[in-house]
Amino acid sequence: MVNQSNGVEVLRLHRLSGDSSLKAFADVSFAGVFIVKGLKVVEGKKGLFVGMPSRVGKDNKWYEIAYPLTKEFRESLNEVVLEAYEEEK
């Protein structure tokens, strides 16, 4: 799957069926040298967004284990992943 912007490429997108708010999982490459697996496409109250990979802590709360450091990069990542999601329809 080729959908690049700012060095971000969606390598795989797996759509889920059903009525869940979780719509898909994505694996993303950064600058062709680093891969993050398990990004989530989620339907929220304000529409679709990309959730970062996360796991449960000892306090039973969910914590992101990989995430963008800037708002601008998060927006760019959202754009690339959601564009790939829309193309897969």
N, CA, C and O of each residue as an XYZ file, in Angstrom:
356
protein
N       0.868     -1.160      0.000
C       0.000      0.000      0.000
C       0.913      1.220      0.000
O       1.776      1.360      0.866
N       0.718      2.085     -0.959
C       1.555      3.276     -1.038
C       0.709      4.506     -0.783
O      -0.195      4.825     -1.555
N       1.004      5.175      0.280
C       0.321      6.414      0.634
C       1.288      7.200      1.494
O       1.293      7.062      2.718
N       2.110      8.028      0.855
C       3.182      8.698      1.565
C       2.954     10.186      1.710
O       2.379     10.836      0.837
N       3.411     10.703      2.815
C       3.433     12.133      3.051
C       4.411     12.384      4.181
O       4.317     11.762      5.238
N       5.334     13.277      3.968
C       6.260     13.656      5.036
C       7.051     12.459      5.558
O       7.362     12.399      6.748
N       7.385     11.491      4.671
C       8.144     10.321      5.084
C       7.327      9.242      5.753
O       7.888      8.253      6.225
N       6.010      9.404      5.810
C       5.122      8.423      6.438
C       4.452      7.598      5.350
O       3.894      8.142      4.398
N       4.514      6.278      5.500
C       3.893      5.387      4.514
C       3.084      4.315      5.235
O       3.585      3.657      6.146
N       1.840      4.145      4.825
C       1.006      3.079      5.365
C       1.381      1.793      4.632
O       1.195      1.689      3.419
N       1.908      0.819      5.366
C       2.332     -0.443      4.774
C       1.196     -1.450      4.701
O       1.100     -2.222      3.747
N       0.334     -1.440      5.714
C      -0.774     -2.401      5.766
C      -1.933     -1.749      6.494
O      -1.750     -1.032      7.477
N      -3.124     -2.012      5.995
C      -4.333     -1.531      6.656
C      -5.330     -2.683      6.667
O      -5.666     -3.228      5.616
N      -5.799     -3.049      7.844
C      -6.757     -4.151      7.985
C      -8.067     -3.595      8.525
O      -8.158     -3.213      9.692
N      -9.087     -3.553      7.657
C     -10.418     -3.070      8.062
C     -11.117     -4.137      8.890
O     -10.938     -5.334      8.666
N     -11.918     -3.683      9.854
C     -12.712     -4.583     10.682
C     -14.179     -4.423     10.305
O     -14.616     -3.336      9.926
N     -14.925     -5.499     10.410
C     -16.353     -5.415     10.117
C     -17.120     -5.296     11.421
O     -16.573     -5.530     12.499
N     -18.380     -4.935     11.317
C     -19.212     -4.811     12.509
C     -19.474     -3.361     12.871
O     -19.068     -2.438     12.166
N     -20.161     -3.185     13.985
C     -20.589     -1.856     14.414
C     -19.689     -1.236     15.484
O     -20.046     -0.217     16.076
N     -18.557     -1.825     15.731
C     -17.642     -1.307     16.747
C     -17.082      0.058     16.337
O     -17.021      0.377     15.150
N     -16.679      0.850     17.311
C     -16.040      2.135     16.997
C     -14.632      1.927     16.455
O     -14.083      2.829     15.822
N     -14.032      0.760     16.688
C     -12.728      0.420     16.115
C     -12.943     -0.041     14.677
O     -13.580     -1.068     14.442
N     -12.421      0.704     13.726
C     -12.691      0.459     12.312
C     -11.567     -0.266     11.575
O     -11.834     -0.999     10.622
N     -10.296     -0.072     12.004
C      -9.179     -0.695     11.282
C      -7.906     -0.626     12.116
O      -7.800      0.152     13.063
N      -6.941     -1.466     11.735
C      -5.584     -1.407     12.262
C      -4.650     -1.070     11.111
O      -4.902     -1.464      9.972
N      -3.570     -0.342     11.397
C      -2.606      0.026     10.355
C      -1.184     -0.154     10.865
O      -0.901      0.037     12.048
N      -0.291     -0.527      9.944
C       1.141     -0.558     10.195
C       1.747      0.543      9.344
O       1.445      0.653      8.156
N       2.608      1.365      9.953
C       3.119      2.564      9.292
C       4.642      2.586      9.345
O       5.250      2.252     10.362
N       5.246      2.989      8.225
C       6.695      3.150      8.135
C       7.038      4.634      8.208
O       6.344      5.473      7.633
N       8.104      4.941      8.916
C       8.579      6.316      9.027
C       9.938      6.427      8.349
O      10.912      5.802      8.769
N       9.985      7.236      7.294
C      11.210      7.489      6.532
C      11.847      6.204      6.021
O      13.045      6.175      5.740
N      11.058      5.145      5.900
C      11.566      3.887      5.382
C      12.553      3.180      6.291
O      13.216      2.234      5.865
N      12.662      3.625      7.548
C      13.653      3.023      8.448
C      13.081      2.565      9.786
O      13.792      1.949     10.580
N      11.794      2.860     10.048
C      11.206      2.510     11.338
C       9.736      2.178     11.124
O       9.027      2.920     10.445
N       9.273      1.072     11.695
C       7.876      0.658     11.532
C       7.181      0.648     12.893
O       7.744      0.194     13.889
N       5.958      1.152     12.915
C       5.101      1.052     14.096
C       3.860      0.282     13.664
O       3.170      0.664     12.720
N       3.592     -0.808     14.374
C       2.424     -1.636     14.083
C       1.341     -1.370     15.108
O       1.619     -1.057     16.266
N       0.101     -1.500     14.664
C      -1.017     -1.436     15.595
C      -1.655     -0.077     15.792
O      -2.337      0.139     16.794
N      -1.449      0.860     14.849
C      -2.217      2.098     14.922
C      -3.668      1.745     14.661
O      -3.949      0.812     13.909
N      -4.602      2.477     15.271
C      -6.017      2.149     15.154
C      -6.773      3.288     14.500
O      -6.532      4.457     14.801
N      -7.688      2.944     13.605
C      -8.635      3.923     13.067
C      -9.900      3.753     13.892
O     -10.490      2.673     13.942
N     -10.310      4.852     14.545
C     -11.428      4.809     15.492
C     -12.463      5.854     15.104
O     -12.122      6.968     14.707
N     -13.745      5.475     15.226
C     -14.850      6.415     15.011
C     -15.194      7.035     16.346
O     -15.725      6.370     17.235
N     -14.883      8.333     16.486
C     -15.174      9.056     17.723
C     -16.390      9.949     17.553
O     -17.043      9.924     16.510
N     -16.691     10.728     18.564
C     -17.838     11.634     18.524
C     -17.694     12.689     17.436
O     -18.690     13.154     16.881
N     -16.453     13.069     17.129
C     -16.200     14.094     16.115
C     -15.725     13.513     14.793
O     -15.211     14.249     13.950
N     -15.885     12.212     14.592
C     -15.467     11.572     13.349
C     -14.278     10.648     13.557
O     -13.925     10.308     14.686
N     -13.665     10.244     12.441
C     -12.554      9.299     12.488
C     -11.284      9.966     13.002
O     -11.020     11.136     12.727
N     -10.496      9.182     13.764
C      -9.176      9.623     14.183
C      -8.265      8.407     14.296
O      -8.731      7.268     14.303
N      -6.972      8.659     14.383
C      -5.987      7.590     14.493
C      -5.536      7.496     15.941
O      -5.073      8.476     16.525
N      -5.676      6.308     16.514
C      -5.207      6.038     17.870
C      -3.864      5.339     17.819
O      -3.623      4.501     16.950
N      -3.007      5.678     18.733
C      -1.675      5.090     18.786
C      -1.710      3.725     19.469
O      -2.634      3.437     20.229
N      -0.703      2.876     19.200
C      -0.625      1.597     19.907
C      -0.559      1.854     21.414
O       0.094      2.794     21.867
N      -1.234      1.016     22.169
C      -1.275      1.227     23.616
C      -1.372     -0.112     24.340
O      -1.653     -1.153     23.746
N      -1.131     -0.042     25.638
C      -1.283     -1.238     26.471
C      -1.744     -0.817     27.857
O      -1.666      0.355     28.226
N      -2.223     -1.787     28.614
C      -2.761     -1.533     29.940
C      -1.613     -1.472     30.943
O      -0.731     -2.331     30.956
N      -1.643     -0.437     31.785
C      -0.664     -0.315     32.865
C      -1.116     -1.061     34.099
O      -2.206     -1.633     34.129
N      -0.275     -1.054     35.117
C      -0.594     -1.737     36.373
C      -1.830     -1.154     37.053
O      -2.474     -1.813     37.869
N      -2.151      0.096     36.701
C      -3.327      0.756     37.281
C      -4.590      0.531     36.450
O      -5.615      1.168     36.695
N      -4.519     -0.375     35.464
C      -5.625     -0.720     34.570
C      -6.043      0.414     33.646
O      -7.140      0.370     33.089
N      -5.204      1.426     33.468
C      -5.441      2.492     32.499
C      -4.630      2.185     31.251
O      -3.589      1.531     31.314
N      -5.128      2.671     30.104
C      -4.429      2.462     28.838
C      -3.421      3.584     28.609
O      -3.720      4.756     28.837
N      -2.214      3.212     28.153
C      -1.143      4.167     27.879
C      -0.594      3.935     26.476
O      -0.324      2.800     26.084
N      -0.430      5.035     25.717
C       0.180      4.938     24.392
C       1.634      4.525     24.556
O       2.334      5.032     25.433
N       2.086      3.604     23.711
C       3.482      3.162     23.784
C       4.327      3.771     22.671
O       5.552      3.654     22.690
N       3.695      4.407     21.721
C       4.382      5.159     20.658
C       3.453      6.291     20.272
O       2.243      6.097     20.156
N       4.021      7.485     20.070
C       3.157      8.625     19.765
C       3.976      9.771     19.175
O       5.172      9.884     19.442
N       3.327     10.628     18.366
C       3.990     11.808     17.816
C       4.315     12.807     18.933
O       3.581     12.928     19.914
N       5.416     13.507     18.759
C       5.821     14.489     19.763
C       5.236     15.872     19.516
O       5.207     16.711     20.416
N       4.764     16.108     18.275
C       4.196     17.424     17.980
C       2.780     17.291     17.427
O       2.411     16.272     16.845
N       2.012     18.336     17.624
C       0.644     18.382     17.105
C       0.655     18.307     15.579
O      -0.195     17.651     14.977
N       1.622     18.983     14.960
C       1.709     19.009     13.492
C       1.969     17.617     12.923
O       1.371     17.227     11.921
N       2.870     16.867     13.572
C       3.150     15.532     13.056
C       1.972     14.598     13.305
O       1.686     13.738     12.471
N       1.289     14.748     14.428
C       0.093     13.931     14.694
C      -0.958     14.180     13.612
O      -1.585     13.239     13.125
N      -1.151     15.451     13.235
C      -2.112     15.791     12.188
C      -1.698     15.180     10.851
O      -2.542     14.666     10.118
N      -0.405     15.234     10.528
C       0.102     14.653      9.287
C      -0.100     13.142      9.271
O      -0.510     12.578      8.256
N       0.185     12.487     10.393
C       0.007     11.044     10.506
C      -1.469     10.678     10.359
O      -1.802      9.728      9.650
N      -2.354     11.422     11.023
C      -3.797     11.205     10.895
C      -4.224     11.289      9.433
O      -4.962     10.436      8.940
N      -3.756     12.316      8.755
C      -4.122     12.535      7.357
C      -3.727     11.359      6.481
O      -4.532     10.884      5.680
N      -2.498     10.885      6.625
C      -2.001      9.788      5.789
C      -2.771      8.494      6.068
O      -3.184      7.808      5.132
N      -2.965      8.158      7.339
C      -3.642      6.900      7.686
C      -5.116      6.952      7.292
O      -5.643      5.977      6.756
N      -5.788      8.072      7.550
C      -7.203      8.163      7.195
C      -7.410      8.182      5.681
O      -8.421      7.679      5.193
N      -6.478      8.748      4.943
C      -6.553      8.711      3.482
C      -6.438      7.265      2.996
O      -7.179      6.856      2.102
N      -5.527      6.494      3.570
C      -5.395      5.072      3.213
C      -6.655      4.306      3.577
O      -7.076      3.423      2.830
N      -7.265      4.631      4.715
C      -8.492      3.993      5.147
C      -9.614      4.254      4.144
O     -10.348      3.336      3.780
N      -9.746      5.496      3.700
C     -10.787      5.857      2.737
C     -10.565      5.178      1.379
O     -11.524      4.806      0.703
N      -9.308      5.021      0.988
C      -8.994      4.361     -0.290
C      -9.335      2.889     -0.274
O      -9.591      2.304     -1.327
N      -9.345      2.275      0.897
C      -9.595      0.832      1.030
C     -11.064      0.471      0.984
O     -11.389     -0.715      1.053
N     -11.965      1.427      0.872
C     -13.406      1.132      0.865
C     -13.797      0.331     -0.336
O     -14.971     -0.004     -0.499
